[in-house]
Amino acid sequence: MKYLVMLCDGMADYPVESLGGKTPLETAATPVMDKLAETAQVGLVKTVADGMKPGSDVANLSVLGYDPEVYYTGRSPLEAGSIGIDMKKTDVSLRCNLVTITDEPVYEDKTIVDYCAGDISTEDAKILIDYLAENLNNEEFTLYSGVSYRHCLIWDNGTLDIGNMTPPHDITGKPIKEYVPKHENAAKLYELMKKSYELLKDHPLNKERIAKGLRPANSMWLWGEGIRANLDPFKEKYGLTASMISAVDLLKGIGKFSDMAVVEVDGATGYIDTNFEGKAKAAIDEFKRGQDFVYIHVEAPDECGHRNETDNKVKSIETIDKLILGPVVEELRKMGDFKVLVTPDHPTPLSLMTHTNDAVPFIIYDSRKEYGGVKGGFSEASAKSTGLYIEKGFTMMKKFIEE
């Protein structure tokens, strides 16, 4: 038996006026999902419990069967693990975004224009993070470069008692005055953020980016604090050899800490220009080499939601269906019995440009069985219509594998 999870990050949404009152998932042409849904178990799952932040960290842990209330220690430690940082028990890790902010003289008066600095390339980002590290690293703080706009700060003997550190994608277009760290224990972190602007605003690379019509990465923004993560090995939990395929450090970190094989795909970006075909090929190769379980994570719908890119969100869903899910399912049919789980981790509504903790639609398809399923297409509404509801998201993986 082979098991495929097609995780469409942020795919779920609310009805959109410009789409005629439909969601992007309802609008998108998804013949593969729709066909699977006709004979599958289809319903809604609550991946993020009330009271927890609806981040991809909490939600993906839940989908993978790890109760976030037991295993979650913060977002950044998962990312830190993926880029090879061996955190000490006394370390605190923080996500460091390279962002674009406005140029008012006082830092607090600035506005976040872009939480990802124009989707800055990993190569450009490394130059800037290395420059910041040269000027800001000390015995207490160390910066590490990651992928694209996503990087890491390690705080030696740090504390989690630092108040509210707001994700920049939640406040794009808003003045940062109400969101800068105000807790006394976060004062040093805020100073690093302010110093980063002074260092980056006139950096030659940023001047070059502006000349090319690109957004400058003129500040870092810290958030997502946490301590070293410890996950039970996936094989010990479910008896399956497993692989993780993703462009983003967060999912690679979850894969690493759960002892999954983490597969690198050339050209995987985390956005709509990602290498969809490469992810499909990587999944097929993992199954062919004997892996039981493959988790394909695609970030593109989420990024489009954060950027309020309606057409691109629809396109990203269609491309996942056509270039990843279709080819992988076709190969699985040649290998024997298989099961497929298709789901978002959380909604990223275009109207809000951030995550919510609403329940999300799912498909659990079993090549050996026929369920009632849904006709007329897989969507938030059709999933709700079945009445099947999984209240605790972390229990869905056991249902997927064992039932």
C-alpha positions in Angstrom: 0.0 0.0 0.0 1.3 3.5 -0.9 0.1 6.7 0.7 0.2 10.1 -0.9 -0.6 13.4 0.9 -1.2 16.4 -1.5 -0.9 19.4 0.9 -2.2 22.5 -0.9 -1.0 25.2 1.5 -3.7 27.9 2.1 -5.9 26.6 -0.7 -9.2 27.0 1.2 -10.9 30.4 1.0 -14.1 32.4 1.2 -16.4 33.3 -1.7 -14.8 36.0 -3.9 -17.0 38.6 -5.5 -14.8 38.8 -8.6 -15.2 35.1 -9.1 -19.0 35.3 -9.1 -19.3 34.4 -5.4 -17.2 31.3 -5.8 -14.0 30.4 -4.0 -10.8 29.8 -5.9 -11.1 26.1 -5.4 -14.7 26.1 -6.8 -13.5 28.2 -9.7 -10.4 26.2 -10.6 -10.5 23.3 -13.1 -9.5 20.3 -10.9 -10.5 17.2 -12.8 -8.2 14.9 -10.8 -9.4 16.1 -7.4 -13.0 16.0 -8.6 -12.6 12.4 -9.8 -11.0 11.2 -6.6 -13.8 13.0 -4.6 -16.5 11.1 -6.4 -15.7 7.8 -4.6 -13.8 9.1 -1.6 -14.5 10.2 2.0 -15.0 13.9 1.7 -15.5 16.3 4.6 -14.1 19.1 6.8 -11.2 18.9 9.3 -10.3 21.4 12.0 -6.5 21.5 11.6 -6.0 24.4 14.0 -7.7 24.2 17.4 -9.4 27.3 18.8 -6.9 29.3 20.8 -3.9 28.3 18.7 -2.4 30.5 16.0 -3.3 29.3 12.5 0.2 29.0 11.2 1.5 26.5 8.7 3.6 25.1 11.5 0.7 24.2 13.7 -1.5 23.1 10.8 1.0 20.9 9.1 2.0 19.2 12.3 -1.7 18.5 12.8 -2.2 17.1 9.3 0.8 14.8 9.9 -0.7 13.4 13.0 1.3 15.3 15.6 -0.9 17.0 18.3 0.3 20.6 18.3 -0.6 21.0 21.9 2.0 18.2 22.7 4.7 18.7 20.0 4.6 22.4 19.0 7.5 24.4 20.4 7.5 27.3 17.9 7.8 27.8 14.2 11.4 29.0 13.8 13.0 25.9 15.5 11.5 23.7 12.8 13.0 26.0 10.1 16.3 26.1 12.0 16.6 22.4 12.0 16.1 22.2 8.2 19.0 24.5 7.5 21.3 22.5 9.8 21.3 24.6 13.0 21.9 22.3 16.0 20.1 24.3 18.7 21.0 23.9 22.3 18.3 23.5 24.9 19.0 27.0 26.1 18.7 28.6 22.6 15.6 30.5 21.3 15.2 30.6 17.6 13.3 33.4 15.7 12.2 33.6 12.1 13.9 36.5 10.4 12.0 37.8 7.3 13.7 40.1 4.9 10.9 42.7 4.3 10.4 46.0 2.4 9.4 48.9 4.6 8.8 52.6 3.8 11.4 55.3 4.5 10.0 57.5 7.2 12.7 58.8 9.5 11.4 57.1 12.6 11.2 53.3 12.5 7.9 53.0 14.3 6.3 55.3 11.7 7.2 53.0 8.8 4.8 50.6 7.0 5.5 47.1 5.8 5.1 47.2 2.0 6.0 43.6 1.3 6.6 40.8 3.8 8.9 38.9 1.3 10.8 41.8 -0.3 9.5 41.1 -3.8 10.0 37.4 -3.3 13.8 38.0 -3.1 16.0 35.3 -4.5 18.0 33.1 -2.1 21.2 34.3 -3.7 20.4 38.0 -3.1 19.1 37.3 0.4 22.3 35.5 1.4 24.3 38.5 0.5 22.2 40.7 2.7 21.9 38.2 5.6 25.7 37.6 5.5 26.2 41.4 5.6 23.9 41.8 8.6 25.7 38.9 10.3 29.0 40.6 9.9 27.7 43.7 11.6 25.2 42.3 14.2 26.4 38.8 15.2 27.8 38.6 18.8 28.0 36.2 21.6 24.3 36.5 22.2 22.8 36.6 18.6 23.7 34.7 15.5 22.0 35.1 12.1 21.8 32.2 9.5 20.7 32.5 5.9 17.8 30.3 4.7 15.7 30.3 1.5 14.4 33.4 -0.3 13.1 35.8 2.4 13.0 33.2 5.2 16.0 33.3 7.6 16.9 32.5 11.2 18.2 34.2 14.3 19.5 32.2 17.2 19.4 33.9 20.6 21.8 32.2 23.1 20.2 31.9 26.5 17.1 33.7 25.2 13.6 33.7 26.6 10.2 33.1 25.2 8.7 35.7 27.5 8.9 38.5 24.9 5.3 39.5 24.3 3.6 39.3 20.9 5.9 39.1 17.9 3.6 39.6 14.9 4.1 37.8 11.6 4.8 40.4 8.8 2.4 38.8 6.4 -0.4 39.6 8.9 0.3 43.4 8.7 1.3 44.0 5.1 0.2 47.5 4.2 -0.2 48.5 7.8 1.8 51.0 9.9 4.1 49.0 12.2 3.6 51.3 15.2 1.0 49.0 16.8 3.0 45.8 16.1 6.6 46.5 17.1 7.8 44.5 20.0 7.0 46.3 23.3 7.9 43.8 26.0 11.0 44.7 27.9 12.6 41.3 27.2 12.2 42.0 23.4 14.0 45.4 23.5 17.3 43.8 22.2 15.3 42.2 19.3 13.7 45.5 18.4 17.1 47.2 18.4 18.4 44.5 15.9 15.4 45.2 13.6 16.1 49.0 13.7 19.8 48.5 13.1 19.1 46.2 10.2 17.3 49.0 8.4 20.2 51.4 8.9 22.5 48.8 7.5 20.4 47.7 4.6 18.7 50.9 3.3 21.8 52.0 1.3 23.3 48.6 0.6 24.6 48.4 -3.0 22.5 45.3 -3.7 19.4 47.2 -2.6 20.3 50.1 -4.8 20.8 47.7 -7.6 17.4 46.1 -6.9 15.6 49.5 -6.9 17.3 50.4 -10.2 15.9 47.2 -11.7 12.4 48.0 -10.5 12.6 45.5 -7.7 11.7 46.0 -4.1 14.6 46.5 -1.7 15.0 44.1 1.2 15.6 47.0 3.6 14.9 45.5 7.0 14.6 42.3 8.9 11.5 41.4 10.9 11.6 38.9 13.8 8.8 36.6 14.8 8.0 32.9 15.3 10.1 32.4 18.4 10.5 28.9 19.8 12.8 26.3 21.5 14.3 23.1 20.1 11.7 20.8 18.5 11.4 17.1 19.3 9.0 15.0 17.2 8.5 11.2 17.4 9.8 9.5 14.3 7.0 9.1 11.7 7.9 5.5 11.1 7.6 4.7 14.8 4.1 6.4 14.9 2.7 4.8 11.8 5.1 2.0 10.7 5.7 3.6 7.3 8.8 4.8 5.6 8.1 8.4 4.7 9.4 11.3 2.5 8.8 15.1 2.6 8.8 17.2 -0.5 8.6 21.0 0.0 10.3 24.2 -1.0 10.1 25.8 2.4 12.3 25.3 5.4 9.4 24.9 7.8 8.2 21.7 6.2 11.7 20.5 5.6 12.3 21.0 9.3 9.2 19.0 10.3 10.4 16.3 7.9 13.9 16.3 9.5 12.7 16.2 13.1 10.3 13.3 12.3 13.0 11.3 10.6 11.4 11.5 7.2 13.6 11.6 4.0 13.7 15.3 3.0 13.8 15.6 -0.8 15.3 18.6 -2.5 13.8 19.6 -5.8 15.7 22.0 -8.1 13.6 25.1 -8.9 11.2 24.7 -6.0 10.5 28.2 -4.9 7.4 28.2 -2.7 5.6 30.4 -5.2 3.6 30.0 -8.4 6.8 29.8 -10.4 7.8 26.7 -8.5 8.9 23.5 -10.2 5.6 21.6 -10.2 6.7 18.9 -12.5 9.9 18.4 -10.5 7.8 17.8 -7.3 5.7 15.2 -9.1 8.8 13.4 -10.4 10.4 13.5 -7.0 7.3 11.9 -5.4 7.2 9.2 -8.1 10.9 8.5 -7.6 10.4 8.2 -3.8 7.6 5.6 -4.3 9.6 3.7 -6.8 12.6 3.4 -4.5 10.3 1.8 -1.9 9.0 4.6 0.3 5.5 3.9 1.7 4.4 7.5 2.3 5.1 10.8 0.5 4.0 14.2 1.6 4.0 16.8 -1.2 3.7 20.3 0.2 3.0 23.2 -2.3 3.1 26.7 -0.9 1.8 28.6 -4.0 -1.9 29.0 -3.1 -0.9 30.4 0.3 1.5 32.9 -1.1 -1.1 34.0 -3.6 -3.6 34.5 -0.8 -1.2 36.6 1.2 -0.7 38.8 -1.9 -4.3 39.0 -2.8 -3.6 37.5 -6.3 -7.0 36.0 -7.2 -6.1 34.8 -10.7 -2.8 33.3 -9.5 -4.5 31.5 -6.7 -6.9 29.8 -9.1 -4.0 29.1 -11.4 -1.9 27.5 -8.7 -4.7 25.1 -7.7 -5.2 24.1 -11.3 -1.5 23.6 -11.8 -1.2 21.4 -8.7 -4.1 19.3 -10.0 -2.7 19.0 -13.5 1.1 18.8 -13.0 1.5 17.1 -9.6 -1.6 15.2 -8.5 -2.5 13.8 -11.9 0.8 12.4 -12.8 1.5 10.9 -9.4 -1.9 9.3 -9.1 -1.4 7.8 -12.6 1.8 6.2 -11.5 0.3 5.0 -8.3 -2.4 3.1 -10.2 0.4 1.1 -11.9 2.0 0.2 -8.5 -1.0 -1.4 -6.8 -3.2 -0.4 -4.0 -2.9 3.2 -2.8 -4.5 6.0 -0.8 -4.5 9.7 -1.4 -5.2 12.5 1.1 -5.8 16.0 -0.5 -6.2 18.9 1.8 -5.1 22.5 2.6 -3.4 23.0 6.0 -5.5 26.1 6.7 -7.4 28.8 4.7 -5.6 31.9 3.5 -8.6 34.0 2.3 -7.8 36.6 -0.4 -10.0 39.1 1.4 -7.9 38.9 4.6 -4.5 38.1 3.1 -3.7 36.0 6.2 -4.5 32.7 7.7 -7.6 31.7 9.6 -8.4 28.6 11.7 -11.6 27.7 9.9 -12.0 24.0 9.1 -10.7 22.9 5.7 -12.0 20.5 3.1 -10.3 17.1 2.6 -10.4 14.0 0.3 -9.4 10.6 1.6 -9.3 8.3 -1.4 -8.8 4.5 -1.2 -8.2 2.7 -4.5 -9.7 -0.5 -2.9 -13.0 1.0 -1.7 -15.9 3.2 -2.9 -17.5 5.7 -0.6 -20.4 8.1 -1.3 -18.1 11.0 -2.1 -19.4 14.1 -3.7 -20.5 14.9 -7.3 -20.0 18.1 -9.1 -16.6 19.0 -7.8 -14.4 19.2 -4.7 -14.8 22.4 -2.8 -15.3 23.9 0.6 -19.1 23.8 0.1 -19.3 20.2 -1.2 -17.1 19.0 1.6 -19.3 20.7 4.1 -22.4 19.1 2.5 -21.4 15.6 3.5 -21.6 16.2 7.2 -18.3 14.4 7.8 -16.3 16.5 10.3 -13.1 15.8 12.0 -12.8 18.0 15.1 -9.3 17.2 16.1 -7.1 17.5 13.0 -4.2 15.5 14.3 -6.5 12.4 14.3 -7.0 12.5 10.6 -3.7 10.9 9.8 -4.6 7.8 11.8 -7.9 7.6 9.9 -6.1 8.0 6.6 -3.6 5.3 7.2 -5.4 2.8 9.3 -9.1 2.8 8.3 
